[in-house]
Amino acid sequence: METKLESNGKVTDEPRRYSATDISILLDPTGEALPAHVSPAHRPANLVGKRVALLDISKPRGEIFLDRVEELLNQRGVTTTRFRKPTFAKPAPSSLIGDIVESSDLVVEALAD
């Protein structure tokens, strides 16, 4: 809230309105002192013969997105396997990551809400 004194002497409390010029510091939520340089992952020219993991991170409606992606991939003859994180609030357990790595060539991750 922001307290304002109007020209008639009346004091009002109004919600604070922010503009782009009010913001001067952006914080990186990862907490890294220096941002890591990450190159995009290699993408194959096609999916023929590839095994695709569909990872639901347990956010609402992620399965809806993956259902459609799976349907489209299966129509094109691509083999898919579904995986699900126990919670979106924590990184995937190493056992889940290991299962995905062992059984898949590519991963599609659902980040829906």
N, CA, C and O of each residue as an XYZ file, in Angstrom:
452
protein
N       0.844     -1.175      0.000
C       0.000      0.000      0.000
C       0.893      1.243      0.000
O       2.026      1.229      0.481
N       0.344      2.294     -0.548
C       1.070      3.550     -0.628
C       0.155      4.647     -0.071
O      -0.979      4.804     -0.523
N       0.645      5.391      0.896
C      -0.131      6.483      1.476
C       0.115      7.747      0.667
O       1.257      8.109      0.385
N      -0.995      8.423      0.293
C      -0.889      9.641     -0.498
C      -1.608     10.770      0.226
O      -2.638     10.558      0.865
N      -1.055     11.965      0.118
C      -1.690     13.164      0.633
C      -2.236     13.934     -0.559
O      -1.472     14.442     -1.381
N      -3.551     14.019     -0.652
C      -4.179     14.707     -1.770
C      -4.155     16.212     -1.541
O      -3.913     16.664     -0.422
N      -4.404     16.997     -2.593
C      -4.348     18.456     -2.523
C      -5.381     19.031     -1.555
O      -5.198     20.138     -1.050
N      -6.465     18.294     -1.290
C      -7.480     18.772     -0.357
C      -7.161     18.387      1.091
O      -7.975     18.619      1.985
N      -5.995     17.808      1.323
C      -5.566     17.445      2.660
C      -5.995     16.057      3.090
O      -5.665     15.624      4.195
N      -6.726     15.348      2.236
C      -7.193     14.003      2.566
C      -6.059     12.996      2.367
O      -5.330     13.060      1.377
N      -5.917     12.073      3.308
C      -4.902     11.020      3.221
C      -5.582      9.745      2.729
O      -6.612      9.341      3.269
N      -5.010      9.115      1.711
C      -5.574      7.875      1.171
C      -4.501      6.805      1.105
O      -3.318      7.081      0.909
N      -4.952      5.596      1.272
C      -4.070      4.445      1.075
C      -4.505      3.769     -0.215
O      -5.670      3.398     -0.362
N      -3.578      3.609     -1.147
C      -3.864      2.982     -2.429
C      -2.850      1.883     -2.685
O      -1.727      1.937     -2.185
N      -3.249      0.881     -3.466
C      -2.268     -0.144     -3.836
C      -1.111      0.494     -4.595
O      -1.316      1.369     -5.436
N       0.088      0.056     -4.298
C       1.279      0.576     -4.980
C       1.257      0.087     -6.413
O       1.084     -1.106     -6.660
N       1.429      0.991     -7.355
C       1.497      0.636     -8.771
C       2.956      0.702     -9.207
O       3.650      1.691     -8.971
N       3.398     -0.366     -9.842
C       4.779     -0.449    -10.289
C       4.844     -0.287    -11.797
O       3.924     -0.677    -12.517
N       5.925      0.283    -12.261
C       6.180      0.363    -13.697
C       7.543     -0.250    -13.965
O       8.291     -0.553    -13.035
N       7.858     -0.429    -15.222
C       9.143     -1.041    -15.586
C      10.318     -0.233    -15.056
O      11.375     -0.803    -14.785
N      10.166      1.064    -14.903
C      11.280      1.889    -14.415
C      11.506      1.729    -12.924
O      12.574      2.085    -12.426
N      10.513      1.194    -12.187
C      10.673      0.968    -10.752
C      11.573     -0.229    -10.445
O      12.139     -0.325     -9.356
N      11.698     -1.126    -11.400
C      12.464     -2.343    -11.172
C      13.902     -2.114    -11.624
O      14.157     -1.830    -12.794
N      14.825     -2.238    -10.697
C      16.216     -1.990    -11.055
C      17.112     -3.198    -10.831
O      18.238     -3.230    -11.328
N      16.635     -4.188    -10.096
C      17.449     -5.368     -9.823
C      16.640     -6.609    -10.169
O      15.505     -6.755     -9.717
N      17.214     -7.503    -10.968
C      16.593     -8.785    -11.268
C      17.379     -9.864    -10.552
O      18.608     -9.888    -10.618
N      16.689    -10.745     -9.879
C      17.346    -11.801     -9.129
C      17.191    -13.127     -9.844
O      16.119    -13.442    -10.359
N      18.262    -13.902     -9.876
C      18.246    -15.230    -10.453
C      17.831    -16.204     -9.348
O      18.546    -16.337     -8.356
N      16.689    -16.891     -9.498
C      16.212    -17.767     -8.422
C      17.063    -19.010     -8.200
O      16.873    -19.702     -7.200
N      17.998    -19.317     -9.103
C      18.817    -20.515     -8.922
C      19.914    -20.299     -7.898
O      20.478    -21.270     -7.395
N      20.234    -19.054     -7.574
C      21.233    -18.770     -6.569
C      22.663    -18.975     -7.029
O      23.574    -19.012     -6.202
N      22.882    -19.109     -8.323
C      24.236    -19.275     -8.824
C      24.969    -17.940     -8.768
O      24.416    -16.906     -9.143
N      26.216    -17.965     -8.296
C      27.010    -16.743     -8.269
C      27.315    -16.273     -9.691
O      27.231    -15.083     -9.995
N      27.666    -17.211    -10.543
C      27.891    -16.921    -11.958
C      26.994    -17.840    -12.767
O      27.025    -19.055    -12.574
N      26.195    -17.284    -13.673
C      25.326    -18.154    -14.464
C      26.137    -19.125    -15.317
O      27.141    -18.751    -15.922
N      25.695    -20.348    -15.355
C      26.362    -21.370    -16.159
C      25.964    -21.200    -17.621
O      24.806    -20.918    -17.927
N      26.924    -21.372    -18.516
C      26.612    -21.343    -19.938
C      26.157    -22.738    -20.340
O      26.884    -23.716    -20.164
N      24.963    -22.817    -20.875
C      24.410    -24.107    -21.268
C      24.070    -24.056    -22.748
O      23.309    -23.198    -23.196
N      24.642    -24.980    -23.493
C      24.338    -25.071    -24.921
C      23.084    -25.912    -25.113
O      22.831    -26.836    -24.339
N      22.296    -25.601    -26.139
C      21.117    -26.429    -26.404
C      21.517    -27.882    -26.678
O      22.577    -28.150    -27.245
N      20.666    -28.797    -26.273
C      20.927    -30.215    -26.514
C      20.844    -30.506    -28.010
O      20.117    -29.839    -28.747
N      21.597    -31.508    -28.440
C      21.558    -31.933    -29.844
C      20.158    -32.455    -30.163
O      19.567    -33.201    -29.382
N      19.648    -32.060    -31.303
C      18.334    -32.533    -31.735
C      18.501    -33.360    -32.999
O      19.110    -32.905    -33.967
N      17.961    -34.573    -32.992
C      18.101    -35.429    -34.173
C      17.290    -34.879    -35.349
O      16.328    -34.133    -35.163
N      17.694    -35.259    -36.547
C      16.991    -34.812    -37.753
C      15.576    -35.381    -37.806
O      14.669    -34.731    -38.326
N      15.376    -36.596    -37.269
C      14.037    -37.190    -37.211
C      13.972    -38.137    -36.018
O      14.973    -38.365    -35.339
N      12.803    -38.678    -35.774
C      12.594    -39.539    -34.611
C      12.502    -41.021    -34.956
O      12.158    -41.838    -34.102
N      12.807    -41.370    -36.203
C      12.738    -42.766    -36.631
C      13.681    -43.601    -35.763
O      14.874    -43.318    -35.664
N      13.119    -44.629    -35.143
C      13.912    -45.537    -34.318
C      14.297    -44.984    -32.952
O      15.002    -45.659    -32.203
N      13.862    -43.796    -32.610
C      14.202    -43.201    -31.313
C      13.186    -43.608    -30.253
O      12.010    -43.826    -30.543
N      13.665    -43.705    -29.028
C      12.803    -43.990    -27.876
C      12.632    -42.676    -27.111
O      13.610    -42.075    -26.666
N      11.391    -42.241    -26.965
C      11.119    -40.940    -26.364
C      10.494    -41.117    -24.984
O       9.463    -41.772    -24.835
N      11.135    -40.521    -23.977
C      10.590    -40.509    -22.621
C       9.681    -39.295    -22.483
O      10.034    -38.196    -22.910
N       8.523    -39.494    -21.891
C       7.588    -38.403    -21.612
C       7.564    -38.235    -20.100
O       7.040    -39.087    -19.383
N       8.131    -37.136    -19.621
C       8.286    -36.913    -18.183
C       7.260    -35.916    -17.675
O       7.268    -34.747    -18.061
N       6.388    -36.383    -16.817
C       5.404    -35.533    -16.145
C       6.042    -35.098    -14.826
O       6.402    -35.943    -14.007
N       6.186    -33.794    -14.614
C       6.837    -33.332    -13.387
C       5.852    -33.172    -12.229
O       6.207    -32.625    -11.185
N       4.618    -33.646    -12.408
C       3.583    -33.656    -11.368
C       2.935    -32.291    -11.146
O       2.390    -32.034    -10.072
N       2.990    -31.421    -12.141
C       2.229    -30.172    -12.049
C       0.850    -30.415    -12.656
O       0.688    -31.279    -13.518
N      -0.133    -29.654    -12.205
C      -1.493    -29.852    -12.729
C      -1.552    -29.757    -14.251
O      -0.938    -28.871    -14.846
N      -2.270    -30.645    -14.860
C      -2.554    -30.718    -16.294
C      -1.356    -31.107    -17.159
O      -1.458    -31.077    -18.386
N      -0.243    -31.465    -16.561
C       0.895    -31.929    -17.349
C       0.577    -33.192    -18.115
O       1.035    -33.374    -19.243
N      -0.209    -34.068    -17.506
C      -0.571    -35.323    -18.171
C      -1.434    -35.072    -19.407
O      -1.392    -35.855    -20.356
N      -2.210    -33.997    -19.406
C      -3.038    -33.665    -20.574
C      -2.145    -33.320    -21.762
O      -2.374    -33.777    -22.883
N      -1.136    -32.517    -21.501
C      -0.176    -32.162    -22.549
C       0.534    -33.416    -23.062
O       0.642    -33.625    -24.270
N       1.014    -34.244    -22.136
C       1.758    -35.441    -22.541
C       0.869    -36.463    -23.247
O       1.339    -37.178    -24.132
N      -0.408    -36.542    -22.869
C      -1.324    -37.445    -23.577
C      -1.364    -37.090    -25.063
O      -1.320    -37.973    -25.920
N      -1.448    -35.812    -25.357
C      -1.525    -35.371    -26.763
C      -0.195    -35.577    -27.473
O      -0.174    -36.032    -28.617
N       0.913    -35.250    -26.818
C       2.234    -35.466    -27.417
C       2.429    -36.952    -27.705
O       2.923    -37.318    -28.771
N       2.044    -37.810    -26.758
C       2.183    -39.250    -26.940
C       1.346    -39.737    -28.120
O       1.805    -40.548    -28.924
N       0.124    -39.241    -28.216
C      -0.757    -39.623    -29.320
C      -0.123    -39.258    -30.671
O      -0.109    -40.072    -31.595
N       0.397    -38.041    -30.776
C       1.010    -37.600    -32.035
C       2.273    -38.392    -32.366
O       2.500    -38.747    -33.522
N       3.090    -38.667    -31.353
C       4.311    -39.444    -31.593
C       3.978    -40.879    -31.990
O       4.578    -41.422    -32.918
N       3.025    -41.494    -31.292
C       2.645    -42.872    -31.608
C       2.062    -42.994    -33.009
O       2.287    -44.000    -33.681
N       1.316    -41.989    -33.464
C       0.782    -41.985    -34.829
C       1.905    -42.017    -35.865
O       1.718    -42.498    -36.982
N       3.065    -41.503    -35.484
C       4.220    -41.464    -36.390
C       5.168    -42.636    -36.166
O       6.273    -42.660    -36.708
N       4.727    -43.615    -35.358
C       5.515    -44.815    -35.141
C       6.635    -44.672    -34.129
O       7.530    -45.517    -34.079
N       6.607    -43.638    -33.334
C       7.649    -43.415    -32.326
C       7.263    -44.132    -31.034
O       6.118    -44.053    -30.589
N       8.224    -44.829    -30.440
C       8.009    -45.529    -29.180
C       8.134    -44.542    -28.030
O       9.116    -43.804    -27.947
N       7.138    -44.525    -27.137
C       7.163    -43.620    -25.987
C       7.047    -44.407    -24.693
O       6.447    -45.482    -24.647
N       7.635    -43.847    -23.645
C       7.523    -44.403    -22.300
C       7.224    -43.241    -21.365
O       7.844    -42.181    -21.459
N       6.264    -43.446    -20.455
C       5.861    -42.398    -19.527
C       6.631    -42.531    -18.215
O       6.863    -43.632    -17.715
N       7.024    -41.364    -17.668
C       7.666    -41.278    -16.366
C       7.005    -40.130    -15.615
O       6.452    -39.216    -16.226
N       7.065    -40.183    -14.274
C       6.464    -39.122    -13.467
C       7.332    -38.859    -12.240
O       7.704    -39.781    -11.515
N       7.644    -37.585    -12.025
C       8.349    -37.204    -10.797
C       7.384    -37.303     -9.618
O       6.183    -37.095     -9.788
N       7.892    -37.616     -8.427
C       7.017    -37.672     -7.254
C       6.414    -36.301     -6.911
O       5.279    -36.226     -6.440
N       7.164    -35.230     -7.144
C       6.695    -33.875     -6.855
C       7.429    -32.885     -7.744
O       8.594    -33.092     -8.083
N       6.751    -31.812     -8.122
C       7.422    -30.798     -8.939
C       8.322    -29.909     -8.092
O       9.146    -29.171     -8.632
N       8.174    -29.968     -6.769
C       8.901    -29.063     -5.880
C      10.362    -29.456     -5.654
O      11.135    -28.680     -5.093
N      10.734    -30.645     -6.086
C      12.106    -31.120     -5.870
C      12.656    -31.689     -7.170
O      11.893    -32.093     -8.048
N      13.986    -31.720     -7.294
C      14.573    -32.360     -8.480
C      14.176    -33.833     -8.562
O      13.835    -34.457     -7.557
N      14.227    -34.366     -9.763
C      13.906    -35.783     -9.960
C      14.897    -36.655     -9.198
O      16.090    -36.351     -9.173
N      14.430    -37.716     -8.586
C      15.345    -38.638     -7.902
C      16.336    -39.239     -8.902
O      16.006    -39.447    -10.069
N      17.534    -39.509     -8.434
C      18.574    -40.047     -9.327
C      18.141    -41.381     -9.931
O      18.530    -41.698    -11.055
N      17.353    -42.161     -9.214
C      16.885    -43.447     -9.768
C      15.966    -43.219    -10.974
O      16.017    -43.967    -11.950
N      15.134    -42.189    -10.899
C      14.245    -41.860    -12.023
C      15.059    -41.378    -13.215
O      14.804    -41.782    -14.350
N      16.023    -40.529    -12.964
C      16.896    -40.045    -14.044
C      17.624    -41.212    -14.688
O      17.741    -41.275    -15.912
N      18.115    -42.143    -13.867
C      18.799    -43.326    -14.392
C      17.892    -44.176    -15.270
O      18.312    -44.659    -16.322
N      16.643    -44.358    -14.835
C      15.678    -45.127    -15.630
C      15.432    -44.462    -16.985
O      15.355    -45.140    -18.010
N      15.310    -43.145    -16.983
C      15.069    -42.418    -18.233
C      16.273    -42.540    -19.154
O      16.118    -42.810    -20.345
N      17.465    -42.345    -18.617
C      18.691    -42.417    -19.421
C      18.857    -43.801    -20.041
O      19.211    -43.916    -21.215
N      18.605    -44.846    -19.265
C      18.777    -46.216    -19.751
C      17.770    -46.607    -20.825
O      18.086    -47.402    -21.711
N      16.564    -46.057    -20.755
C      15.497    -46.542    -21.638
C      15.123    -45.573    -22.762
O      14.231    -45.873    -23.555
N      15.787    -44.421    -22.844
C      15.323    -43.405    -23.789
C      16.465    -42.714    -24.521
O      17.595    -42.640    -24.039
N      16.127    -42.211    -25.704
C      17.065    -41.406    -26.480
C      16.783    -39.920    -26.334
O      17.688    -39.093    -26.442
N      15.518    -39.586    -26.086
C      15.070    -38.193    -25.980
C      14.063    -38.070    -24.845
O      13.459    -39.059    -24.430
N      13.884    -36.834    -24.342
C      12.910    -36.592    -23.295
C      12.040    -35.395    -23.656
O      12.537    -34.361    -24.103
N      10.729    -35.552    -23.454
C       9.808    -34.429    -23.519
C       9.315    -34.253    -22.089
O       8.791    -35.190    -21.488
N       9.486    -33.040    -21.542
C       9.123    -32.773    -20.159
C       7.920    -31.836    -20.131
O       7.930    -30.784    -20.771
N       6.885    -32.219    -19.388
C       5.670    -31.410    -19.293
C       5.822    -30.399    -18.169
O       5.999    -30.760    -17.006
N       5.751    -29.132    -18.536
C       5.836    -28.051    -17.548
C       4.518    -27.277    -17.536
O       4.515    -26.051    -17.650
N       3.427    -27.974    -17.400
C       2.107    -27.346    -17.492
C       1.630    -26.857    -16.147
O       2.173    -27.219    -15.103
N       0.615    -26.035    -16.190
C      -0.071    -25.553    -14.981
C      -1.486    -25.232    -15.324
O      -2.251    -24.809    -14.458
